[in-house]
């Protein structure tokens, strides 16, 4: 809480309550309010080795919403009554900026380590790039605009895209931070924008709406730049590549190697998207199959369940070992899958072993990413 108050300059609530439910019997999510949040997490999350990573990011995100989303809210999301439809095109600010700020503040406060932050950014950099072939037809802006009719967690998220304004919004605002740093020669930062846009006296819970033009004007008061052109180019892009300019400008690059991330969700499944192109739950159920990836071409689709690997019973470890064996030996994996009541053997053509996303330093460049992760001092 100290780091968030130092960032924004002042609160806009009388007092704030974190309402946390720990249960395996309900869906896990967070809902923001002016003076509280409703955050729901796995029952044993605080006992896990990654408790700070798993709980800290959510709590910091929802707390940041007291400023971004509750105090400052898009005018078209502030309708006077239920009959007026909301327009959701600025969710890349409402949720995208909050994702950037929540993860940043979780790290500044010590709930996340810098390594946790690096792994998160690597994950979304890969997940919004090779993990999102659907970005070649659906721009980021459309993931926000279409929310009233398409906010779902169905199959094929890599092709249809879902609420990507959260994760890709994080990359977008990281690039904004890099531009502010570069254009001001290090004299200004995103912290200055946060105080400019979200500051002001504490009058308790209140609503101050904004438009796209207000965001642009506020950024220009911090650092003059063609912010409108910048945002339109990023929001309307159908490039296959994720927007990684902010990452590279901060002295880091995305790389792939055989080492799995050190931290992560204790209840998560197996992510082999960047090798055979699958995301699976722990029991082998396919959550996603990357469009035109090796598993996709072998006929594996979301909803199927992998029950065997090269003639053996499926376990996450067995599949991981089989994928790694392709690095120097086999060039094919045989997966036995269950599709409703029917079994099917799918032969996956693949060579290259395990591939996981990580960040690596760009030699000879300043590290401005780790600089912004440092805690803000008092005052």
ABEGO torsion letter per residue (X at the ends): XAAAAAAAGBBBBABBBBBBBBBAABBBBBBBBAABBBBBBBAAAAABAAAAAAAAAAAAAAAAAAABGAABBBAAABBABAABBBBAAAAAAAAAAAAAAAAAAAAAAGABBAAAAAAAAAAAAAAABAABAAAAABBAAAAAAAAAAABBABBGAAAAEBBAAAAAAAAAAAAAAAAAAAAAGGABBAAAAAAAAABEBBAEBBBBBBBAAAAAAAAAAABBBBAAAAAAAAAABABABBBAAAAAAAGBBBBBBABBBABEBAABBBBAAABAGBBBBAAGBBABBBBGBAAAAAGBBBGBBBABBGGBBBBAAAAAAAAAAAAABBABBBBBBBBEABBBBBBBBBBGEBBBBBBBBBBGBBBAAAAAABBBBBX
